[in-house]
């Protein structure tokens, strides 16, 4: 049985807790994990953990790295994650998480998150506009969920974003005009959604863009003629749209 005793809680705060790549077949992450208030790194990836992520993880305010990916965790992402003011790496991908992405994750501008990966779950609802408050964000992976609504224009507040991946969702609307501010963007994956209208002309100013994936959407109009001349693209994927003209 996977559990956490009070004696362990006395010892573990002085070290990162690393329980990766095991076969923890029994039970859930215990709520007592929140007692490790000096903990700064928590790794429990590639196991067979089930049940919900404990709300008490929000007590670990010194946590900088949280890796719970590749398990069978269910339920909602606790809104208590908004208290993790020192968190830099959040990896919850490849689980069975449901519900909305809690907007509390991005309500504190001081949040230090650089890597934000919730991909390959069953999350629903809109992408919270508060993610735009994560001014240190470099990687945002939300692909392979059931997210809906439009891309929030406030997301452009994360101006240092290098890698944006929200493919395989139910996103509608257009690419916001505010995205012209993503001067460092290197990869954009928006394929397999319901995004419409034209491909923005300002993409030609993305001087670091190497991959652009917009396939299987409802884009229409012309491909910006300077796209491959002014950007360092090595991968361009536009199939299954309503684009016209020659290229």
PyMOL commands that set and color helices and strands:
alter all, ss='L'
color gray80, all
select helices_A, chain A and resi 6-12+31-35+55-59+79-83+103-106+129-133+153-157+177-181+201-205+227-230
alter helices_A, ss='H'
color red, helices_A
select strands_A, chain A and resi 17-18+41-43+65-67+89-91+115-117+124-125+139-141+146-150+163-165+170-172+187-189+196-197+211-213+218-221+235-237+242-243
alter strands_A, ss='S'
color yellow, strands_A
deselect
rebuild
show_as cartoon
